[in-house]
Each structure stands twice: as structure tokens, then as C-alpha cells.
Amino acid sequence: MFTKLTPVWLIARRELRDQLRDWRVVLPMLVLIFCFPILMNGFDKQAVKWLNQYAANLILERLVPFSVLIIGFFPITISLVVALESFVGEKERGTIEPVLCVPLDNWQLYFGKMLIGMITPLVASCLSIAFYLAIIAFQEDLVVPPSNTLLQLFLLTAAHAALMVSAAIVISVQSTSVKAANLLASFIIVPVAILMQGEAVLLFWGNTQELWLAFAIVLIATALLMRVGVAHFEREYLLGREIDTINVFWIARTFWAYFIGDAHSIGEWYKLEVDGALRKINLAVCLTILIAGASVWLSYDWVTVNVSPILAKTSSANLAKLKDGAQRMQRVPDLTSLSNRVSARFLFFNNTRAVLIMFLGGLISFSVLGVMFYMLNIGLIGGLFAFLKLIGASSLQLSVLFVAGVLPHGIFELSALTLSSAATLYVGAAIVTPQTGKSMGEAILELVAVWAKIFIGLVAPLLAIAAVIEAHLTPLILMGALK
């Protein structure tokens, strides 16, 4: 194992030597390491002076951890240039061919480039944070955070560096020029900046447990990006491309060929293509069903545990209103006008929009966001039933509500959501799987075609049936059951 890792270090050492002897790389990094903490310290002093007027001690305690998070981020963004030009830069300089001719495996060459691209920004961030903490240690207004908070901040900084560098290496492999790679860097910096805003909110609220969850999510995304880079890294592809153009006709023709396949009629299309797509996502369907069950149980348990104390503290008047609402379930409501207010068309387009958002979220996050949206949708069922039970609904009432109010259209709607989410999960898993003989773009087009077969052939018809039942039949069934 160690003999296979030795070439990785040789590639990394070559890259490190090239970086350290170029003053145009080292000087801006040193300026940022030692100047930005001083500027941040000046900002903190002014913030302390202003907050002291309002005795905001709680905010002051969390100002330094927030500053540490920001200070660790900026050296990574500057050093990201090194990772962005790791492959495409060598191609423009004409030095890529000797590197690619070295008798190394693709993963050794890839990880050698990524290792030094990750170490450089991480060392710069740690030095900048250490310099800032040294400045804080000699001041009375600001206090160095406790050791557990510092550990969390350093781990988050390392995770951010790994995530951004992994994405930068993927961009460098897929780009044809350094200019294009630098322009695509915004697709790295902006999402991570938004992520850090959420982490800053958690810091100010003192939610340290959620910060660990954010750290785990970043690590998962980093691992997926690394897998994508290795899966789609081919030396011949690097040497063969000179420039990329947006060929809309080729994209449409390739997608249509994958979508239609060998079918010559709608019947053949369902028999050959839709059935073949279903076979591909069999395992994903099983996993999605398990995720659905876990989501319902987790949301039911969370509402039961967390809402009960809130209801216990609720005033007797408000609690009486909630219980009165639960007792009204025993009466037969007038649901005959529901179909006039909520049309089948509205329900169909609303559910279709949700499915498309789940797919787009999954496509840009290797299915992570798609599965999360699916869990939220399915989890609402468990959370709603738990809340109704807490405010006094009986088990019989809940059973009637589920069988008569959810099941008639839910059989079709939940089946459609499950199939769509399973297809999204399959797409994300297949993207990080090596596709021999295909470019990354062609592989993505094929996977999108698989999802489109499931969506057009099965999901859309099921959602249409569910919308008609939910708008016209479910109110009548529920009203009859409640009688």
C-alpha cells in the first residue's frame, strides 16, 4: 500500500517546488496571511466598542469564533488558483505531456495534484488563524475561544479547504483553458460562502451540535467530489481537447438517442426503455423506501419529543383552542366545495414542480439535496400525525384520517415521489462511477435521459391520477368515512 502512495508524494513534491520558487504565488499568500488578521482585529475592536454600549456580552463571546471562520476562508480562496490550474495550466504551458507519460495510475497522478492543492491553502489558513489568535491573546477586550470551539473551527476550515480544492481539481480536469477554469471558480466560492453564512448563524446561536452536522455534510460532499474527479479523469481526454463549444444540436441529438433508444412506438418504448430504466433503479427504489420509513419515524419522534414541552408551557387558553380543533375532527366537515377551491390542475403542477426541484437539487449535489427534499416531503406525514396526537386526536381518528384522507391519492402520489427520488439517487450514484469511453458531459446526458424516462413514462401519469383523486374523490371519501 505504501509503495503505491510513494508516487503520489513525488507528484506533490514536484508541485510544491514549483509553487515555492514562484514569488507571484508566495508573496500574495504571505500578505493575506499576515495582513487580513490585522484588519479583522481592527474590525473586532470597533464592533466591541459599539456592542459594549448595549451590554451585548453574548454576541461578544461569539465574535472571535466568527472572525476565525472568516479568516480561515480567505486564504483558501486565494490559494484556490493553484488547484484550478493544476492540470489545465500545465496543458497551456506545454508541460502536461511529460507528466501524463509517467508510468503512474490515474488515481496516483490525480491525488498527487490534489494533495498539494489542498495542503497549500490549508497551511495558509492555519497560519492566518494562529496569527489572529496570537493577536487576540494579548488583548483584554477579546477572549480566545475554548479549546472545543477552536477544534471545531479548525476542522471546519480543513473541510472547506478539502471541498473547494476537490471541486477546483474537477474543474481543472474538465476545462480547456485557465481563463475558463478561473471563471468557473465562482461555482465553488459562492456555494461555500453561502454555506459559511449558515455556519456563522449557528455560531452566533451557539448550536455546536449542528456545526458537527455541517462538518459531516461537507466531508460527504468532498468525498463525492473526489470520487467524481477520479472516475472521470482520463489522460487521453486531457490531450485530445483544445476548445469546448456549446453544441446545442449535439446535446439534443445525444439526449434524444438515449431517451428513445431502440423503440419505434410508445409500446416498445415502455417495454424496452422504461422497463430497462426501472431495472437500473431497482436498488435505488429499495433504498428510497427505507429512507421514507426512516423519515416518517424520525419526524414523528422529533415532534413527539420537542413539541410536548412547548405544549406543556402553552397557556391554558391557547391549549384549549388546539384541543377544540382536535375535537372538531369528530364532526363531519363540509368538504364538498374543496374541489372548487383546489383544482386537479393546481395539484398536478405543484407536485410536478416539487419533483423537478428535487431532481435539479440532486443533480448539482450528487443526489444529496434531492434525497433531503424527499425526506422533508415524506417526513411531514409523520410530523403532522404526531402533532395531532399531542393535541388530543385519538388513534381511531388518526387511522381514519390516513386511510380516507391520505391513502386514496397517496398510493399514486407517494409512488411517484419514490420513483422520482430513486431515479435521482441513481443519477447521483452513477455520476461518481467511472464511465469508460464517455466524457463527463455524455455520461450526464445518458443519466438525465434515464431520469426523464421514469418521469415521463411513470411519474407524470401517477401524479396526474393522484391530482384528480385528491381534488375530486378524496374529499368525498373522507367525508363519508367521518360520518
Secondary structure, 3 states (H helix, E strand, C coil): CHHHHHHHHHHHHHHHHHHHCCHHHHHHHHHHHHHHHHHHHHHHHHHHHHHHHHCCHHHHHCHHHHHHHHHHHHHHHHHHHHHHCCCHHHHHHCCHHHHHCCCCCHHHHHHHHHHHHHHHHHHHHHHHHHHHHHHHHCCCCCCCCCHHHHHHHHHHHHHHHHHHHHHHHHHHHHCCCHHHHHHHCHHHHHHHHHHHHHHHHHHHHCCHHHHHHHHHHHHHHHHHHHHHHHHCCCHHHHHHCCCCCCCHHHHHHHHHHHHHCCCCCHHHHHHHHHHHHHHHCHHHHHHHHHHHHHHHHHHHHHHHHHHHHHHHHCCHHHHHHHHHHHHHHHCCCCCCCHHHHCCHHHHHHHHHHHHHHHHHHHHHCCCHHHHHHHHHHHHHHHHHHHHHHHCCCCHHHHHHHHHHHCHHHHHHHHHHHHHHHHHHHHHHHHHCCCCCCCCHHHHHHHHHHHHHHHHHHHHHHHHHHHHHHHHHHHHHHHHHHHC
